[in-house]
Amino acid sequence: MERERFSSRLGLILATVGFAVGVGNFWRFPYITGVYGGGVFLAFYIVMVLLIGIPLLVAEMTLGKAAQKSPVGAYRVLSPGKPWYLNGYIHMIAAILIISYTLPIYAWIIHYFYKTLLGTFAGMGAAEIGVHFDGLIGNPGHVIFLAIINLVLTLAVVLRKLQKGVERIAKILLPFLLLLIVILIIRGLTLPGAMEGVSFYLKPDFSVFTGEAALAAIGQVFFSVGIVMAAAFVFGSYMKKEDSAQLIPNGILIALADTLAAFLAGFMIFPAVFAFGLEPSAGPGLVFVTMPNVFNLMPAGIFWGTIFYLGFYIAAFTSAVAVWEAMIAFFGDEFNFTRTKSALITLVLVVIIGFSSIISMELFEFIDYLENNFFLVFGALFMTIFVGWVWGIDNFSREAAVKKESTKKLWAFLLKFLAPIIIIVLALNLFGIV
């Protein structure tokens, strides 16, 4: 299958930002930040994005560009006859899992969007809203119906070619998403008591910072930036060989844009939560239990709540479309399947895993554990070892147009030493060894 290309550098950047900005930013980042103390977690998270998020994202895109293949084929091309291609399968498993087991979340967002629009939560107390969420989880038939709607919308985009599908949807939806976020932030900051939330979010309190919080921040970098989830790898392969000078600037822009989106998501939520005296450390239910309470207490809450869930869905949708594109590239590269055939095979996998996760929350939690504690961690570890020690910094520097010796040494330090050490410490902690 002939390799597709982005129409412009802007198309590449927006599509990759659309992939990175999603459930990890709007759902996971705010509740993790709330649980681990606000400002101090945010500060450490930003440091980790700079130290490992950007290097790993650039490394992943560089491998894709160098080989002009999706992950499995790329490792084969860059290390022929060696078993490194097995790590390509880790990339692809991570990709199919992330768009499959998170299918319930997409359905929940659609549910909350139209229920908020209809004013269902108006007048409900905090306990009733909590019961409503529990009832939603306990109604798999309804959730599957909403998930099917999400899948139809996703397929409508991915069945089109790259430029008319993923690239176009990113160019349309991401500016609109940014507008919605800005509107919600302005509204939240004008609420009485909002500054207490701003202080919680921006003022680091190192007395509440723990090793557990540090490791949670590293894990969140992987989840949010989208390390090892194949899309960045594949989008790198869609770059032209002569565009080497754009690789590192693109990677930095994409990682910083993703970090900005997460930062703004917190700015949307915490001022409003504190303005109404609600609990910032509510955990995974923050956007589905706490935020409806916020909108109930806010003037014109139905309007603001509807905008919030619309923005949430746009962020999640662009991520799913991008990862699905990576799966299509994989089947095209490995088996020479057409876009339609690749999309339908991916659909079967998503339905099997995703619908099972809707029916069983235990399975949802188990796959979440596997994704975040195994596939993302070990996929990233093997990738950085491959780039730093096997493929080599010389090849990386040549492909990424790194010319200054001092810059080359910096990338060598980040990819050969710092990133592997941080990931190994994270892995040892996850498995209870340290």
C-alpha positions in Angstrom: 0.0 0.0 0.0 1.4 3.4 -1.0 2.5 5.4 2.0 0.3 8.5 2.6 1.7 11.9 3.5 0.5 14.9 5.5 -0.3 17.9 3.3 1.8 20.2 5.4 3.8 20.5 8.6 0.8 22.1 10.3 -1.3 19.0 9.4 1.3 16.7 11.0 1.5 18.8 14.2 -2.3 19.2 14.6 -2.9 15.5 13.9 -0.3 14.4 16.4 -1.5 17.0 19.0 -5.0 15.7 18.4 -3.7 12.2 19.2 -1.9 13.2 22.3 -4.7 15.5 23.7 -7.5 13.2 24.9 -8.8 11.2 27.8 -5.4 11.4 29.5 -5.7 15.2 29.6 -9.3 15.8 30.4 -10.2 12.8 32.6 -7.0 11.4 34.0 -4.7 14.4 34.5 -7.1 16.5 36.6 -8.1 13.7 39.0 -4.5 12.5 39.4 -3.4 16.1 40.1 -6.2 16.5 42.6 -5.2 13.3 44.4 -1.5 14.2 44.6 -1.6 17.7 45.9 -2.2 20.1 43.0 0.6 22.5 42.3 3.5 20.3 43.4 2.3 17.5 41.2 1.9 19.9 38.3 5.4 21.2 38.7 7.0 17.8 38.8 4.9 16.6 35.9 6.1 19.5 33.7 9.7 18.6 34.6 9.1 15.0 33.6 7.6 16.1 30.3 10.8 18.0 29.5 13.2 15.3 30.7 11.5 12.1 29.3 8.3 13.0 27.5 9.9 15.1 24.8 12.9 12.8 24.2 10.8 9.6 24.0 8.2 11.3 21.7 11.0 12.5 19.4 12.7 9.1 19.5 9.4 7.4 18.5 8.8 9.8 15.6 12.4 9.5 14.5 12.2 5.7 14.3 9.0 5.9 12.2 10.5 8.5 9.8 13.8 6.6 9.4 12.1 3.3 8.4 8.9 4.8 6.8 7.0 1.9 8.4 4.7 1.3 11.4 6.4 -0.1 14.5 6.8 -3.8 13.7 8.2 -3.2 10.2 10.3 -0.3 11.4 12.2 -2.4 14.0 12.8 -5.0 11.3 14.2 -2.5 8.8 16.4 -0.8 11.4 17.6 -4.0 13.1 17.3 -6.8 10.5 17.5 -10.3 11.8 17.2 -9.2 15.4 14.2 -9.8 17.7 13.6 -6.0 18.3 10.6 -6.2 16.1 8.8 -7.8 19.1 8.8 -4.4 20.7 6.9 -3.2 17.7 4.1 -5.6 18.7 4.1 -4.0 22.1 3.5 -0.7 20.5 0.6 -2.1 18.5 -0.9 -4.0 21.4 -0.8 -0.7 23.5 -2.5 1.1 20.6 -5.4 -1.4 20.2 -5.9 -1.6 24.0 -6.0 2.2 24.4 -8.8 2.6 21.8 -10.6 -0.5 23.0 -10.7 -0.5 26.8 -11.4 3.2 27.0 -14.5 2.8 24.9 -16.7 3.0 28.0 -15.3 6.5 28.7 -16.3 7.7 25.3 -19.8 6.4 25.9 -20.0 8.0 29.3 -19.0 11.4 27.8 -21.7 11.1 25.2 -24.2 10.2 27.9 -23.2 13.2 30.1 -23.2 15.5 27.1 -26.8 14.9 26.2 -28.0 14.4 29.8 -26.5 17.8 30.7 -28.0 19.4 27.6 -31.5 18.1 28.6 -31.0 19.4 32.2 -31.2 15.9 33.8 -28.8 16.8 36.6 -30.4 20.1 37.4 -31.8 19.9 40.9 -30.0 16.6 41.7 -28.1 16.5 45.0 -24.5 15.2 45.2 -25.7 11.7 46.3 -28.2 11.4 43.4 -25.5 12.4 40.9 -23.2 9.7 42.4 -26.0 7.1 42.1 -26.6 8.2 38.5 -23.0 7.5 37.6 -23.2 4.1 39.3 -26.4 3.3 37.4 -24.8 4.2 34.1 -21.9 1.8 34.7 -24.4 -0.8 35.7 -26.4 -0.5 32.5 -24.1 -2.0 29.8 -26.8 -2.2 27.2 -27.2 1.6 27.2 -23.4 2.2 27.3 -22.9 -0.2 24.4 -25.5 1.7 22.3 -23.6 5.0 23.0 -20.3 3.2 22.2 -21.7 2.2 18.8 -22.6 5.8 18.1 -19.0 6.7 18.9 -17.6 3.9 16.6 -19.8 5.0 13.7 -18.5 8.6 14.0 -14.9 7.3 14.3 -15.2 5.1 11.3 -16.7 7.9 9.3 -13.4 9.7 9.6 -10.8 6.9 9.5 -12.3 5.3 6.3 -11.3 8.5 4.5 -7.7 9.0 3.4 -5.2 10.6 5.8 -5.5 14.2 4.5 -9.3 14.1 4.2 -9.7 12.2 7.5 -7.4 12.5 10.4 -5.7 15.7 9.2 -8.9 17.5 8.3 -10.7 16.6 11.5 -7.7 17.8 13.6 -7.6 21.1 11.7 -11.4 21.7 12.3 -11.9 20.4 15.8 -8.7 21.4 17.7 -9.1 25.2 17.2 -12.8 24.7 18.3 -11.7 22.7 21.3 -9.2 25.5 22.3 -12.0 28.1 22.1 -14.3 26.0 24.3 -11.5 25.5 26.9 -10.8 29.3 27.0 -14.5 30.1 27.4 -14.8 27.6 30.3 -11.6 28.9 32.0 -12.8 32.5 31.9 -16.1 31.5 33.3 -14.6 29.5 36.1 -12.2 32.3 37.1 -15.0 34.7 37.5 -16.7 32.6 40.2 -16.4 33.8 43.8 -13.8 31.7 45.6 -12.1 30.5 42.4 -8.7 31.9 43.4 -8.5 29.3 46.1 -8.6 26.7 43.4 -6.0 28.6 41.4 -3.7 28.6 44.5 -4.2 24.8 45.0 -3.4 24.2 41.3 -0.4 26.6 40.9 1.2 26.9 44.3 3.5 23.9 45.0 3.2 22.6 48.6 6.3 20.3 48.9 5.1 19.0 52.2 2.5 16.8 50.5 4.8 15.6 47.7 5.7 11.9 48.0 7.6 9.3 46.0 4.3 7.8 45.0 3.2 11.2 43.5 6.5 11.4 41.6 6.0 8.0 40.0 2.3 8.8 39.3 3.5 11.9 37.4 5.9 9.8 35.3 3.2 7.4 34.5 0.9 10.2 33.5 3.5 11.6 31.1 3.4 8.2 29.3 -0.4 8.1 29.2 -0.9 11.8 28.3 1.8 12.3 25.7 1.0 9.0 24.2 4.4 7.3 24.4 4.4 3.8 22.8 0.8 4.1 21.5 2.0 3.8 17.9 0.4 7.0 16.5 3.5 9.2 16.9 5.5 6.4 15.4 3.2 6.1 12.4 2.8 9.9 12.0 6.6 10.1 11.9 6.6 7.6 9.1 4.2 9.9 7.2 6.9 12.6 7.2 9.1 13.0 4.1 12.7 11.8 4.3 14.0 15.3 3.6 12.1 16.9 6.5 14.7 15.8 9.1 15.2 19.3 10.4 11.5 19.4 11.5 11.6 16.3 13.7 12.9 17.7 17.0 11.0 21.0 16.7 7.8 19.1 15.9 8.3 16.7 18.8 8.9 19.6 21.2 5.8 21.5 19.9 3.6 18.5 20.2 4.7 17.6 23.7 4.4 21.2 24.9 0.9 21.5 23.2 -0.2 18.3 25.0 1.1 19.7 28.3 -0.6 23.0 27.7 -3.9 21.1 27.1 -3.5 19.2 30.4 -2.6 22.4 32.2 -5.7 24.2 30.8 -7.9 21.2 31.7 -6.9 21.7 35.3 -7.6 25.4 35.0 -11.1 24.6 33.8 -11.8 22.3 36.7 -10.1 23.3 39.9 -11.2 27.0 40.2 -14.8 25.9 39.8 -14.5 22.9 42.2 -13.0 25.2 44.9 -15.5 28.0 44.2 -18.3 25.6 45.3 -16.4 23.9 48.2 -16.2 20.5 46.5 -13.5 17.9 46.8 -10.6 18.2 44.3 -9.3 14.7 45.2 -12.4 12.9 44.1 -10.5 10.5 42.0 -11.6 9.0 38.7 -15.2 10.3 39.2 -14.0 14.0 39.2 -15.5 14.8 35.7 -18.5 12.5 36.0 -19.6 13.1 39.6 -18.0 16.3 40.9 -18.3 18.4 37.8 -22.1 17.9 37.4 -22.4 19.3 41.0 -20.3 22.3 39.9 -22.6 23.0 37.0 -25.7 22.6 39.2 -24.3 25.4 41.4 -23.2 27.6 38.5 -25.4 30.2 36.9 -26.4 28.9 33.4 -24.9 25.6 34.5 -26.7 23.6 31.8 -25.0 25.7 29.1 -21.5 25.5 30.7 -21.8 21.8 31.4 -22.9 21.1 27.9 -19.8 23.0 26.5 -17.6 21.1 29.0 -18.7 17.6 27.8 -18.6 18.7 24.2 -15.0 19.8 24.5 -14.2 16.6 26.4 -15.6 14.5 23.6 -13.8 16.4 20.9 -10.5 15.8 22.8 -11.2 12.1 23.2 -12.5 11.7 19.6 -9.4 13.1 17.9 -7.2 10.8 20.0 -9.2 7.7 18.9 -9.1 8.7 15.3 -5.3 9.1 15.4 -4.6 5.8 17.1 -7.0 4.0 14.7 -5.0 5.5 11.8 -1.9 3.9 13.3 -3.7 0.5 13.3 -4.6 1.0 9.7 -1.0 1.7 8.8 0.1 -1.4 10.6 -2.2 -3.7 8.7 -1.3 -1.9 5.4 2.4 -2.3 6.0 2.4 -5.9 7.3 -0.3 -7.4 5.2 -0.9 -4.9 2.3 -4.5 -4.6 3.4 -6.6 -1.7 2.0 -7.7 1.1 4.3 -11.3 -0.3 4.5 -10.2 -3.9 5.3 -7.7 -2.6 7.9 -10.4 -0.4 9.5 -12.9 -3.3 9.7 -10.3 -5.7 11.3 -9.5 -3.0 13.8 -13.3 -2.5 14.4 -13.6 -6.2 15.3 -10.8 -6.0 17.8 -12.2 -2.8 19.4 -15.7 -4.3 19.7 -14.4 -7.5 21.3 -12.2 -5.8 23.9 -14.3 -2.6 24.3 -17.7 -4.2 24.7 -16.2 -6.6 27.2 -14.8 -3.7 29.2 -18.2 -2.1 29.2 -19.8 -5.3 30.5 -17.1 -5.9 33.2 -15.6 -3.0 35.1 -13.2 -5.6 36.6 -11.9 -6.2 33.0 -11.7 -2.5 32.4 -9.5 -2.0 35.5 -7.4 -5.1 34.6 -6.6 -3.8 31.1 -6.0 -0.3 32.5 -3.4 -1.9 34.8 -1.8 -3.9 32.0 -1.7 -0.9 29.7 -0.1 1.5 32.2 2.1 -0.8 34.2 3.3 -3.2 31.5 2.9 -2.2 27.8 3.6 1.5 28.1 6.5 1.1 30.6 8.3 -1.8 29.0 7.6 -0.6 25.4 9.2 2.7 26.3 12.1 1.1 28.1 12.9 -1.2 25.1 12.5 1.7 22.7 14.9 4.0 24.4 17.4 1.2 24.8 17.1 0.4 21.1 17.5 4.0 20.1 20.4 4.8 22.5 22.3 1.5 22.4 21.4 -0.5 19.4 20.4 1.7 16.5 22.7 4.3 18.1 22.8 8.0 18.7 24.7 8.6 15.5 21.8 7.2 13.4 19.3 9.1 15.6 21.3 12.3 15.2 21.6 11.9 11.4 17.9 11.2 11.0 16.8 14.1 13.3 19.4 16.5 11.8 21.3 17.0 15.0 24.6 18.6 14.0 26.1 20.3 17.0 28.3 17.9 19.1 27.0 19.4 22.3 23.4 18.8 21.3 24.2 15.3 20.3 25.8 14.6 23.7 22.6 16.0 25.4 20.4 13.6 23.4 22.8 10.8 24.2 22.5 11.5 27.9 18.7 11.7 27.7 18.1 8.6 25.6 21.0 6.3 26.8 21.0 7.1 30.5 18.3 9.4 32.0 15.2 8.0 30.3 16.1 4.3 30.9 17.0 4.9 34.5 13.8 6.8 35.2 11.7 4.1 33.5 13.5 1.2 35.4 12.8 2.9 38.7 9.2 3.3 37.7 9.0 -0.4 36.7 10.7 -1.6 39.9 8.2 0.5 42.0 5.2 -0.7 40.0 6.1 -4.3 40.7 6.8 -3.6 44.4 10.6 -4.2 44.2 11.5 -0.8 45.5 
